[in-house]
Amino acid sequence: MGTGWHEGLGWRHMFFGSFMMLLFWGGLIILIFVAVRWIGAGSPRGNGEPAPGNRALDILDERYARGEIENEEYEERRRLLSK
């Protein structure tokens, strides 16, 4: 016959169950976080890089501002990149 709480599984099993619950919820939260980051990677702002066309226009603007290219060449290239 048992005398109550002191028999049965004991505190070690209670600790193990709590630890496993924390591992489960922690793993689930990490899994959701990784899934959201992975899904968001396909968006234009997903990886922090500007879209390729925008970067080309930025470089063209910088070259024009430094005086490396003339106005006619700038306008022609800008027109081609904007298509």
PyMOL Python script that loads the backbone (N, CA, C, O; Angstrom):
from pymol import cmd

cmd.read_pdbstr("""\
ATOM      1  N   MET A   1       0.829  -1.180   0.000  1.00  0.00           N
ATOM      2  CA  MET A   1       0.000   0.000   0.000  1.00  0.00           C
ATOM      3  C   MET A   1       0.872   1.241   0.000  1.00  0.00           C
ATOM      4  O   MET A   1       1.907   1.300   0.663  1.00  0.00           O
ATOM      5  N   GLY A   2       0.434   2.210  -0.746  1.00  0.00           N
ATOM      6  CA  GLY A   2       1.184   3.459  -0.823  1.00  0.00           C
ATOM      7  C   GLY A   2       0.817   4.395   0.304  1.00  0.00           C
ATOM      8  O   GLY A   2      -0.282   4.336   0.854  1.00  0.00           O
ATOM      9  N   THR A   3       1.747   5.251   0.634  1.00  0.00           N
ATOM     10  CA  THR A   3       1.503   6.213   1.709  1.00  0.00           C
ATOM     11  C   THR A   3       1.234   7.613   1.177  1.00  0.00           C
ATOM     12  O   THR A   3       1.167   8.563   1.957  1.00  0.00           O
ATOM     13  N   GLY A   4       1.084   7.755  -0.093  1.00  0.00           N
ATOM     14  CA  GLY A   4       0.761   9.076  -0.627  1.00  0.00           C
ATOM     15  C   GLY A   4       1.746   9.542  -1.684  1.00  0.00           C
ATOM     16  O   GLY A   4       2.161   8.776  -2.554  1.00  0.00           O
ATOM     17  N   TRP A   5       2.106  10.799  -1.590  1.00  0.00           N
ATOM     18  CA  TRP A   5       2.920  11.445  -2.623  1.00  0.00           C
ATOM     19  C   TRP A   5       4.346  10.914  -2.706  1.00  0.00           C
ATOM     20  O   TRP A   5       4.968  11.025  -3.763  1.00  0.00           O
ATOM     21  N   HIS A   6       4.867  10.363  -1.675  1.00  0.00           N
ATOM     22  CA  HIS A   6       6.263   9.952  -1.665  1.00  0.00           C
ATOM     23  C   HIS A   6       6.518   8.665  -2.425  1.00  0.00           C
ATOM     24  O   HIS A   6       7.672   8.297  -2.642  1.00  0.00           O
ATOM     25  N   GLU A   7       5.498   7.997  -2.821  1.00  0.00           N
ATOM     26  CA  GLU A   7       5.674   6.808  -3.635  1.00  0.00           C
ATOM     27  C   GLU A   7       5.192   7.108  -5.038  1.00  0.00           C
ATOM     28  O   GLU A   7       4.465   8.078  -5.253  1.00  0.00           O
ATOM     29  N   GLY A   8       5.573   6.323  -5.952  1.00  0.00           N
ATOM     30  CA  GLY A   8       5.187   6.583  -7.335  1.00  0.00           C
ATOM     31  C   GLY A   8       6.389   7.081  -8.126  1.00  0.00           C
ATOM     32  O   GLY A   8       7.496   6.567  -7.965  1.00  0.00           O
ATOM     33  N   LEU A   9       6.183   8.059  -8.964  1.00  0.00           N
ATOM     34  CA  LEU A   9       7.233   8.493  -9.878  1.00  0.00           C
ATOM     35  C   LEU A   9       8.303   9.352  -9.219  1.00  0.00           C
ATOM     36  O   LEU A   9       9.477   9.209  -9.561  1.00  0.00           O
ATOM     37  N   GLY A  10       7.962  10.211  -8.318  1.00  0.00           N
ATOM     38  CA  GLY A  10       8.959  11.014  -7.627  1.00  0.00           C
ATOM     39  C   GLY A  10       9.318  12.293  -8.371  1.00  0.00           C
ATOM     40  O   GLY A  10       8.811  12.558  -9.461  1.00  0.00           O
ATOM     41  N   TRP A  11      10.204  13.082  -7.764  1.00  0.00           N
ATOM     42  CA  TRP A  11      10.536  14.399  -8.302  1.00  0.00           C
ATOM     43  C   TRP A  11      11.393  14.319  -9.558  1.00  0.00           C
ATOM     44  O   TRP A  11      11.356  15.236 -10.379  1.00  0.00           O
ATOM     45  N   ARG A  12      12.153  13.261  -9.727  1.00  0.00           N
ATOM     46  CA  ARG A  12      13.006  13.151 -10.913  1.00  0.00           C
ATOM     47  C   ARG A  12      12.167  13.081 -12.189  1.00  0.00           C
ATOM     48  O   ARG A  12      12.513  13.686 -13.203  1.00  0.00           O
ATOM     49  N   HIS A  13      11.088  12.355 -12.129  1.00  0.00           N
ATOM     50  CA  HIS A  13      10.229  12.246 -13.304  1.00  0.00           C
ATOM     51  C   HIS A  13       9.490  13.551 -13.559  1.00  0.00           C
ATOM     52  O   HIS A  13       9.248  13.916 -14.710  1.00  0.00           O
ATOM     53  N   MET A  14       9.132  14.254 -12.490  1.00  0.00           N
ATOM     54  CA  MET A  14       8.475  15.540 -12.653  1.00  0.00           C
ATOM     55  C   MET A  14       9.448  16.528 -13.317  1.00  0.00           C
ATOM     56  O   MET A  14       9.050  17.283 -14.203  1.00  0.00           O
ATOM     57  N   PHE A  15      10.711  16.526 -12.895  1.00  0.00           N
ATOM     58  CA  PHE A  15      11.721  17.392 -13.494  1.00  0.00           C
ATOM     59  C   PHE A  15      11.923  17.033 -14.962  1.00  0.00           C
ATOM     60  O   PHE A  15      11.991  17.918 -15.814  1.00  0.00           O
ATOM     61  N   PHE A  16      12.018  15.752 -15.259  1.00  0.00           N
ATOM     62  CA  PHE A  16      12.215  15.300 -16.633  1.00  0.00           C
ATOM     63  C   PHE A  16      11.048  15.721 -17.521  1.00  0.00           C
ATOM     64  O   PHE A  16      11.257  16.157 -18.653  1.00  0.00           O
ATOM     65  N   GLY A  17       9.826  15.595 -17.019  1.00  0.00           N
ATOM     66  CA  GLY A  17       8.647  16.002 -17.784  1.00  0.00           C
ATOM     67  C   GLY A  17       8.635  17.495 -18.052  1.00  0.00           C
ATOM     68  O   GLY A  17       8.304  17.925 -19.157  1.00  0.00           O
ATOM     69  N   SER A  18       8.992  18.290 -17.051  1.00  0.00           N
ATOM     70  CA  SER A  18       9.053  19.744 -17.238  1.00  0.00           C
ATOM     71  C   SER A  18      10.132  20.109 -18.244  1.00  0.00           C
ATOM     72  O   SER A  18       9.926  20.970 -19.099  1.00  0.00           O
ATOM     73  N   PHE A  19      11.272  19.460 -18.144  1.00  0.00           N
ATOM     74  CA  PHE A  19      12.373  19.709 -19.077  1.00  0.00           C
ATOM     75  C   PHE A  19      11.971  19.356 -20.506  1.00  0.00           C
ATOM     76  O   PHE A  19      12.265  20.107 -21.436  1.00  0.00           O
ATOM     77  N   MET A  20      11.310  18.238 -20.683  1.00  0.00           N
ATOM     78  CA  MET A  20      10.868  17.828 -22.019  1.00  0.00           C
ATOM     79  C   MET A  20       9.822  18.796 -22.573  1.00  0.00           C
ATOM     80  O   MET A  20       9.806  19.064 -23.774  1.00  0.00           O
ATOM     81  N   MET A  21       8.956  19.320 -21.717  1.00  0.00           N
ATOM     82  CA  MET A  21       7.963  20.288 -22.160  1.00  0.00           C
ATOM     83  C   MET A  21       8.658  21.567 -22.636  1.00  0.00           C
ATOM     84  O   MET A  21       8.283  22.130 -23.664  1.00  0.00           O
ATOM     85  N   LEU A  22       9.664  22.025 -21.895  1.00  0.00           N
ATOM     86  CA  LEU A  22      10.426  23.205 -22.310  1.00  0.00           C
ATOM     87  C   LEU A  22      11.140  22.962 -23.638  1.00  0.00           C
ATOM     88  O   LEU A  22      11.159  23.839 -24.501  1.00  0.00           O
ATOM     89  N   LEU A  23      11.719  21.789 -23.803  1.00  0.00           N
ATOM     90  CA  LEU A  23      12.368  21.455 -25.075  1.00  0.00           C
ATOM     91  C   LEU A  23      11.373  21.463 -26.231  1.00  0.00           C
ATOM     92  O   LEU A  23      11.672  21.971 -27.312  1.00  0.00           O
ATOM     93  N   PHE A  24      10.204  20.906 -26.002  1.00  0.00           N
ATOM     94  CA  PHE A  24       9.181  20.858 -27.047  1.00  0.00           C
ATOM     95  C   PHE A  24       8.768  22.260 -27.464  1.00  0.00           C
ATOM     96  O   PHE A  24       8.782  22.584 -28.652  1.00  0.00           O
ATOM     97  N   TRP A  25       8.396  23.107 -26.482  1.00  0.00           N
ATOM     98  CA  TRP A  25       7.924  24.454 -26.815  1.00  0.00           C
ATOM     99  C   TRP A  25       9.047  25.313 -27.384  1.00  0.00           C
ATOM    100  O   TRP A  25       8.822  26.099 -28.305  1.00  0.00           O
ATOM    101  N   GLY A  26      10.244  25.170 -26.848  1.00  0.00           N
ATOM    102  CA  GLY A  26      11.386  25.907 -27.398  1.00  0.00           C
ATOM    103  C   GLY A  26      11.671  25.501 -28.830  1.00  0.00           C
ATOM    104  O   GLY A  26      11.920  26.351 -29.685  1.00  0.00           O
ATOM    105  N   GLY A  27      11.635  24.198 -29.093  1.00  0.00           N
ATOM    106  CA  GLY A  27      11.844  23.715 -30.460  1.00  0.00           C
ATOM    107  C   GLY A  27      10.760  24.185 -31.406  1.00  0.00           C
ATOM    108  O   GLY A  27      11.042  24.529 -32.554  1.00  0.00           O
ATOM    109  N   LEU A  28       9.524  24.203 -30.939  1.00  0.00           N
ATOM    110  CA  LEU A  28       8.416  24.665 -31.773  1.00  0.00           C
ATOM    111  C   LEU A  28       8.563  26.150 -32.104  1.00  0.00           C
ATOM    112  O   LEU A  28       8.324  26.561 -33.240  1.00  0.00           O
ATOM    113  N   ILE A  29       8.952  26.944 -31.124  1.00  0.00           N
ATOM    114  CA  ILE A  29       9.147  28.383 -31.359  1.00  0.00           C
ATOM    115  C   ILE A  29      10.285  28.612 -32.349  1.00  0.00           C
ATOM    116  O   ILE A  29      10.166  29.444 -33.249  1.00  0.00           O
ATOM    117  N   ILE A  30      11.378  27.886 -32.192  1.00  0.00           N
ATOM    118  CA  ILE A  30      12.500  28.015 -33.128  1.00  0.00           C
ATOM    119  C   ILE A  30      12.079  27.581 -34.521  1.00  0.00           C
ATOM    120  O   ILE A  30      12.444  28.228 -35.504  1.00  0.00           O
ATOM    121  N   LEU A  31      11.326  26.508 -34.625  1.00  0.00           N
ATOM    122  CA  LEU A  31      10.850  26.031 -35.921  1.00  0.00           C
ATOM    123  C   LEU A  31       9.968  27.074 -36.605  1.00  0.00           C
ATOM    124  O   LEU A  31      10.113  27.310 -37.804  1.00  0.00           O
ATOM    125  N   ILE A  32       9.070  27.690 -35.871  1.00  0.00           N
ATOM    126  CA  ILE A  32       8.207  28.734 -36.437  1.00  0.00           C
ATOM    127  C   ILE A  32       9.048  29.925 -36.881  1.00  0.00           C
ATOM    128  O   ILE A  32       8.818  30.476 -37.958  1.00  0.00           O
ATOM    129  N   PHE A  33      10.018  30.329 -36.067  1.00  0.00           N
ATOM    130  CA  PHE A  33      10.892  31.453 -36.410  1.00  0.00           C
ATOM    131  C   PHE A  33      11.659  31.178 -37.704  1.00  0.00           C
ATOM    132  O   PHE A  33      11.718  32.035 -38.586  1.00  0.00           O
ATOM    133  N   VAL A  34      12.240  29.993 -37.818  1.00  0.00           N
ATOM    134  CA  VAL A  34      12.999  29.634 -39.016  1.00  0.00           C
ATOM    135  C   VAL A  34      12.081  29.571 -40.235  1.00  0.00           C
ATOM    136  O   VAL A  34      12.467  30.010 -41.318  1.00  0.00           O
ATOM    137  N   ALA A  35      10.886  29.037 -40.075  1.00  0.00           N
ATOM    138  CA  ALA A  35       9.944  28.950 -41.197  1.00  0.00           C
ATOM    139  C   ALA A  35       9.541  30.338 -41.680  1.00  0.00           C
ATOM    140  O   ALA A  35       9.458  30.574 -42.886  1.00  0.00           O
ATOM    141  N   VAL A  36       9.292  31.254 -40.757  1.00  0.00           N
ATOM    142  CA  VAL A  36       8.915  32.617 -41.145  1.00  0.00           C
ATOM    143  C   VAL A  36      10.077  33.296 -41.866  1.00  0.00           C
ATOM    144  O   VAL A  36       9.858  33.981 -42.864  1.00  0.00           O
ATOM    145  N   ARG A  37      11.298  33.121 -41.384  1.00  0.00           N
ATOM    146  CA  ARG A  37      12.464  33.713 -42.047  1.00  0.00           C
ATOM    147  C   ARG A  37      12.658  33.112 -43.434  1.00  0.00           C
ATOM    148  O   ARG A  37      13.003  33.825 -44.376  1.00  0.00           O
ATOM    149  N   TRP A  38      12.437  31.798 -43.566  1.00  0.00           N
ATOM    150  CA  TRP A  38      12.626  31.138 -44.854  1.00  0.00           C
ATOM    151  C   TRP A  38      11.577  31.603 -45.855  1.00  0.00           C
ATOM    152  O   TRP A  38      11.898  31.853 -47.016  1.00  0.00           O
ATOM    153  N   ILE A  39      10.335  31.721 -45.419  1.00  0.00           N
ATOM    154  CA  ILE A  39       9.264  32.185 -46.299  1.00  0.00           C
ATOM    155  C   ILE A  39       9.507  33.635 -46.685  1.00  0.00           C
ATOM    156  O   ILE A  39       9.280  34.014 -47.835  1.00  0.00           O
ATOM    157  N   GLY A  40       9.961  34.445 -45.752  1.00  0.00           N
ATOM    158  CA  GLY A  40      10.219  35.854 -46.023  1.00  0.00           C
ATOM    159  C   GLY A  40      11.424  36.096 -46.907  1.00  0.00           C
ATOM    160  O   GLY A  40      11.583  37.200 -47.429  1.00  0.00           O
ATOM    161  N   ALA A  41      12.286  35.093 -47.094  1.00  0.00           N
ATOM    162  CA  ALA A  41      13.485  35.271 -47.916  1.00  0.00           C
ATOM    163  C   ALA A  41      13.145  35.492 -49.376  1.00  0.00           C
ATOM    164  O   ALA A  41      13.969  36.035 -50.113  1.00  0.00           O
ATOM    165  N   GLY A  42      11.969  35.095 -49.823  1.00  0.00           N
ATOM    166  CA  GLY A  42      11.583  35.284 -51.214  1.00  0.00           C
ATOM    167  C   GLY A  42      11.077  36.679 -51.515  1.00  0.00           C
ATOM    168  O   GLY A  42      10.916  37.040 -52.681  1.00  0.00           O
ATOM    169  N   SER A  43      10.825  37.468 -50.487  1.00  0.00           N
ATOM    170  CA  SER A  43      10.327  38.820 -50.709  1.00  0.00           C
ATOM    171  C   SER A  43      11.475  39.736 -51.109  1.00  0.00           C
ATOM    172  O   SER A  43      12.634  39.412 -50.852  1.00  0.00           O
ATOM    173  N   PRO A  44      11.179  40.869 -51.729  1.00  0.00           N
ATOM    174  CA  PRO A  44      12.245  41.777 -52.151  1.00  0.00           C
ATOM    175  C   PRO A  44      13.131  42.254 -50.999  1.00  0.00           C
ATOM    176  O   PRO A  44      14.318  42.508 -51.206  1.00  0.00           O
ATOM    177  N   ARG A  45      12.586  42.378 -49.810  1.00  0.00           N
ATOM    178  CA  ARG A  45      13.378  42.826 -48.671  1.00  0.00           C
ATOM    179  C   ARG A  45      13.845  41.655 -47.822  1.00  0.00           C
ATOM    180  O   ARG A  45      14.396  41.871 -46.742  1.00  0.00           O
ATOM    181  N   GLY A  46      13.647  40.433 -48.268  1.00  0.00           N
ATOM    182  CA  GLY A  46      13.931  39.264 -47.452  1.00  0.00           C
ATOM    183  C   GLY A  46      15.370  39.131 -47.000  1.00  0.00           C
ATOM    184  O   GLY A  46      15.614  38.816 -45.835  1.00  0.00           O
ATOM    185  N   ASN A  47      16.337  39.362 -47.886  1.00  0.00           N
ATOM    186  CA  ASN A  47      17.725  39.166 -47.511  1.00  0.00           C
ATOM    187  C   ASN A  47      18.476  40.472 -47.324  1.00  0.00           C
ATOM    188  O   ASN A  47      19.692  40.455 -47.136  1.00  0.00           O
ATOM    189  N   GLY A  48      17.791  41.592 -47.370  1.00  0.00           N
ATOM    190  CA  GLY A  48      18.430  42.868 -47.138  1.00  0.00           C
ATOM    191  C   GLY A  48      19.107  43.472 -48.355  1.00  0.00           C
ATOM    192  O   GLY A  48      19.591  44.602 -48.297  1.00  0.00           O
ATOM    193  N   GLU A  49      19.148  42.747 -49.437  1.00  0.00           N
ATOM    194  CA  GLU A  49      19.773  43.246 -50.655  1.00  0.00           C
ATOM    195  C   GLU A  49      18.742  43.991 -51.494  1.00  0.00           C
ATOM    196  O   GLU A  49      17.592  43.561 -51.582  1.00  0.00           O
ATOM    197  N   PRO A  50      19.138  45.100 -52.109  1.00  0.00           N
ATOM    198  CA  PRO A  50      18.202  45.787 -53.003  1.00  0.00           C
ATOM    199  C   PRO A  50      17.981  44.973 -54.270  1.00  0.00           C
ATOM    200  O   PRO A  50      18.797  44.123 -54.627  1.00  0.00           O
ATOM    201  N   ALA A  51      16.891  45.238 -54.929  1.00  0.00           N
ATOM    202  CA  ALA A  51      16.613  44.552 -56.188  1.00  0.00           C
ATOM    203  C   ALA A  51      17.712  44.903 -57.191  1.00  0.00           C
ATOM    204  O   ALA A  51      18.219  46.025 -57.166  1.00  0.00           O
ATOM    205  N   PRO A  52      18.097  43.968 -58.077  1.00  0.00           N
ATOM    206  CA  PRO A  52      19.207  44.211 -59.000  1.00  0.00           C
ATOM    207  C   PRO A  52      19.040  45.467 -59.853  1.00  0.00           C
ATOM    208  O   PRO A  52      20.002  46.208 -60.052  1.00  0.00           O
ATOM    209  N   GLY A  53      17.845  45.712 -60.352  1.00  0.00           N
ATOM    210  CA  GLY A  53      17.630  46.891 -61.181  1.00  0.00           C
ATOM    211  C   GLY A  53      17.838  48.175 -60.409  1.00  0.00           C
ATOM    212  O   GLY A  53      18.382  49.137 -60.951  1.00  0.00           O
ATOM    213  N   ASN A  54      17.425  48.212 -59.179  1.00  0.00           N
ATOM    214  CA  ASN A  54      17.597  49.403 -58.353  1.00  0.00           C
ATOM    215  C   ASN A  54      19.068  49.676 -58.089  1.00  0.00           C
ATOM    216  O   ASN A  54      19.488  50.833 -58.091  1.00  0.00           O
ATOM    217  N   ARG A  55      19.851  48.646 -57.864  1.00  0.00           N
ATOM    218  CA  ARG A  55      21.287  48.815 -57.601  1.00  0.00           C
ATOM    219  C   ARG A  55      21.982  49.367 -58.836  1.00  0.00           C
ATOM    220  O   ARG A  55      22.871  50.211 -58.717  1.00  0.00           O
ATOM    221  N   ALA A  56      21.595  48.908 -60.010  1.00  0.00           N
ATOM    222  CA  ALA A  56      22.204  49.408 -61.241  1.00  0.00           C
ATOM    223  C   ALA A  56      21.909  50.894 -61.420  1.00  0.00           C
ATOM    224  O   ALA A  56      22.787  51.659 -61.820  1.00  0.00           O
ATOM    225  N   LEU A  57      20.688  51.299 -61.128  1.00  0.00           N
ATOM    226  CA  LEU A  57      20.341  52.719 -61.229  1.00  0.00           C
ATOM    227  C   LEU A  57      21.106  53.539 -60.196  1.00  0.00           C
ATOM    228  O   LEU A  57      21.511  54.666 -60.478  1.00  0.00           O
ATOM    229  N   ASP A  58      21.305  52.989 -59.012  1.00  0.00           N
ATOM    230  CA  ASP A  58      22.079  53.689 -57.984  1.00  0.00           C
ATOM    231  C   ASP A  58      23.520  53.905 -58.437  1.00  0.00           C
ATOM    232  O   ASP A  58      24.078  54.987 -58.251  1.00  0.00           O
ATOM    233  N   ILE A  59      24.113  52.887 -59.025  1.00  0.00           N
ATOM    234  CA  ILE A  59      25.487  53.001 -59.521  1.00  0.00           C
ATOM    235  C   ILE A  59      25.557  54.029 -60.641  1.00  0.00           C
ATOM    236  O   ILE A  59      26.483  54.838 -60.694  1.00  0.00           O
ATOM    237  N   LEU A  60      24.574  53.992 -61.536  1.00  0.00           N
ATOM    238  CA  LEU A  60      24.532  54.964 -62.630  1.00  0.00           C
ATOM    239  C   LEU A  60      24.423  56.386 -62.080  1.00  0.00           C
ATOM    240  O   LEU A  60      25.117  57.289 -62.546  1.00  0.00           O
ATOM    241  N   ASP A  61      23.557  56.580 -61.099  1.00  0.00           N
ATOM    242  CA  ASP A  61      23.412  57.905 -60.486  1.00  0.00           C
ATOM    243  C   ASP A  61      24.721  58.366 -59.843  1.00  0.00           C
ATOM    244  O   ASP A  61      25.090  59.535 -59.953  1.00  0.00           O
ATOM    245  N   GLU A  62      25.417  57.451 -59.176  1.00  0.00           N
ATOM    246  CA  GLU A  62      26.692  57.796 -58.543  1.00  0.00           C
ATOM    247  C   GLU A  62      27.735  58.181 -59.587  1.00  0.00           C
ATOM    248  O   GLU A  62      28.466  59.154 -59.405  1.00  0.00           O
ATOM    249  N   ARG A  63      27.807  57.432 -60.667  1.00  0.00           N
ATOM    250  CA  ARG A  63      28.774  57.741 -61.730  1.00  0.00           C
ATOM    251  C   ARG A  63      28.475  59.095 -62.364  1.00  0.00           C
ATOM    252  O   ARG A  63      29.393  59.853 -62.676  1.00  0.00           O
ATOM    253  N   TYR A  64      27.206  59.395 -62.551  1.00  0.00           N
ATOM    254  CA  TYR A  64      26.815  60.685 -63.128  1.00  0.00           C
ATOM    255  C   TYR A  64      27.157  61.820 -62.160  1.00  0.00           C
ATOM    256  O   TYR A  64      27.629  62.879 -62.575  1.00  0.00           O
ATOM    257  N   ALA A  65      26.915  61.590 -60.876  1.00  0.00           N
ATOM    258  CA  ALA A  65      27.210  62.618 -59.875  1.00  0.00           C
ATOM    259  C   ALA A  65      28.710  62.891 -59.768  1.00  0.00           C
ATOM    260  O   ALA A  65      29.114  64.023 -59.501  1.00  0.00           O
ATOM    261  N   ARG A  66      29.538  61.863 -59.975  1.00  0.00           N
ATOM    262  CA  ARG A  66      30.987  62.050 -59.922  1.00  0.00           C
ATOM    263  C   ARG A  66      31.541  62.638 -61.214  1.00  0.00           C
ATOM    264  O   ARG A  66      32.714  63.005 -61.281  1.00  0.00           O
ATOM    265  N   GLY A  67      30.700  62.726 -62.236  1.00  0.00           N
ATOM    266  CA  GLY A  67      31.140  63.284 -63.513  1.00  0.00           C
ATOM    267  C   GLY A  67      31.843  62.287 -64.414  1.00  0.00           C
ATOM    268  O   GLY A  67      32.541  62.686 -65.346  1.00  0.00           O
ATOM    269  N   GLU A  68      31.676  61.004 -64.158  1.00  0.00           N
ATOM    270  CA  GLU A  68      32.328  59.979 -64.966  1.00  0.00           C
ATOM    271  C   GLU A  68      31.650  59.801 -66.320  1.00  0.00           C
ATOM    272  O   GLU A  68      32.291  59.368 -67.277  1.00  0.00           O
ATOM    273  N   ILE A  69      30.373  60.126 -66.413  1.00  0.00           N
ATOM    274  CA  ILE A  69      29.647  59.994 -67.678  1.00  0.00           C
ATOM    275  C   ILE A  69      28.932  61.305 -67.986  1.00  0.00           C
ATOM    276  O   ILE A  69      28.591  62.079 -67.091  1.00  0.00           O
ATOM    277  N   GLU A  70      28.717  61.529 -69.284  1.00  0.00           N
ATOM    278  CA  GLU A  70      28.040  62.744 -69.740  1.00  0.00           C
ATOM    279  C   GLU A  70      26.527  62.580 -69.628  1.00  0.00           C
ATOM    280  O   GLU A  70      26.021  61.482 -69.398  1.00  0.00           O
ATOM    281  N   ASN A  71      25.826  63.677 -69.793  1.00  0.00           N
ATOM    282  CA  ASN A  71      24.374  63.699 -69.658  1.00  0.00           C
ATOM    283  C   ASN A  71      23.698  62.776 -70.672  1.00  0.00           C
ATOM    284  O   ASN A  71      22.760  62.058 -70.324  1.00  0.00           O
ATOM    285  N   GLU A  72      24.165  62.791 -71.924  1.00  0.00           N
ATOM    286  CA  GLU A  72      23.541  61.962 -72.963  1.00  0.00           C
ATOM    287  C   GLU A  72      23.673  60.473 -72.629  1.00  0.00           C
ATOM    288  O   GLU A  72      22.714  59.709 -72.742  1.00  0.00           O
ATOM    289  N   GLU A  73      24.892  60.076 -72.211  1.00  0.00           N
ATOM    290  CA  GLU A  73      25.111  58.671 -71.862  1.00  0.00           C
ATOM    291  C   GLU A  73      24.274  58.286 -70.636  1.00  0.00           C
ATOM    292  O   GLU A  73      23.726  57.186 -70.566  1.00  0.00           O
ATOM    293  N   TYR A  74      24.187  59.205 -69.680  1.00  0.00           N
ATOM    294  CA  TYR A  74      23.387  58.961 -68.476  1.00  0.00           C
ATOM    295  C   TYR A  74      21.919  58.737 -68.833  1.00  0.00           C
ATOM    296  O   TYR A  74      21.302  57.776 -68.373  1.00  0.00           O
ATOM    297  N   GLU A  75      21.366  59.624 -69.652  1.00  0.00           N
ATOM    298  CA  GLU A  75      19.952  59.513 -70.034  1.00  0.00           C
ATOM    299  C   GLU A  75      19.685  58.221 -70.798  1.00  0.00           C
ATOM    300  O   GLU A  75      18.675  57.557 -70.563  1.00  0.00           O
ATOM    301  N   GLU A  76      20.591  57.858 -71.716  1.00  0.00           N
ATOM    302  CA  GLU A  76      20.410  56.633 -72.511  1.00  0.00           C
ATOM    303  C   GLU A  76      20.437  55.389 -71.614  1.00  0.00           C
ATOM    304  O   GLU A  76      19.569  54.523 -71.722  1.00  0.00           O
ATOM    305  N   ARG A  77      21.421  55.310 -70.744  1.00  0.00           N
ATOM    306  CA  ARG A  77      21.525  54.138 -69.860  1.00  0.00           C
ATOM    307  C   ARG A  77      20.362  54.078 -68.869  1.00  0.00           C
ATOM    308  O   ARG A  77      19.858  53.000 -68.555  1.00  0.00           O
ATOM    309  N   ARG A  78      19.948  55.231 -68.386  1.00  0.00           N
ATOM    310  CA  ARG A  78      18.811  55.267 -67.455  1.00  0.00           C
ATOM    311  C   ARG A  78      17.548  54.772 -68.156  1.00  0.00           C
ATOM    312  O   ARG A  78      16.750  54.039 -67.570  1.00  0.00           O
ATOM    313  N   ARG A  79      17.376  55.175 -69.406  1.00  0.00           N
ATOM    314  CA  ARG A  79      16.211  54.731 -70.173  1.00  0.00           C
ATOM    315  C   ARG A  79      16.253  53.212 -70.361  1.00  0.00           C
ATOM    316  O   ARG A  79      15.232  52.540 -70.214  1.00  0.00           O
ATOM    317  N   LEU A  80      17.428  52.675 -70.684  1.00  0.00           N
ATOM    318  CA  LEU A  80      17.557  51.225 -70.889  1.00  0.00           C
ATOM    319  C   LEU A  80      17.332  50.443 -69.583  1.00  0.00           C
ATOM    320  O   LEU A  80      16.708  49.381 -69.591  1.00  0.00           O
ATOM    321  N   LEU A  81      17.835  50.965 -68.487  1.00  0.00           N
ATOM    322  CA  LEU A  81      17.676  50.259 -67.205  1.00  0.00           C
ATOM    323  C   LEU A  81      16.252  50.345 -66.662  1.00  0.00           C
ATOM    324  O   LEU A  81      15.831  49.492 -65.881  1.00  0.00           O
ATOM    325  N   SER A  82      15.521  51.362 -67.071  1.00  0.00           N
ATOM    326  CA  SER A  82      14.161  51.556 -66.554  1.00  0.00           C
ATOM    327  C   SER A  82      13.126  50.707 -67.277  1.00  0.00           C
ATOM    328  O   SER A  82      11.969  50.655 -66.861  1.00  0.00           O
ATOM    329  N   LYS A  83      13.525  50.051 -68.339  1.00  0.00           N
ATOM    330  CA  LYS A  83      12.568  49.222 -69.103  1.00  0.00           C
ATOM    331  C   LYS A  83      12.118  48.043 -68.296  1.00  0.00           C
ATOM    332  O   LYS A  83      11.317  47.239 -68.772  1.00  0.00           O
TER     333      LYS A  83
END
""", "prot")
cmd.dss("prot")
cmd.show_as("cartoon", "prot")
cmd.util.cbc("prot")
cmd.orient("prot")
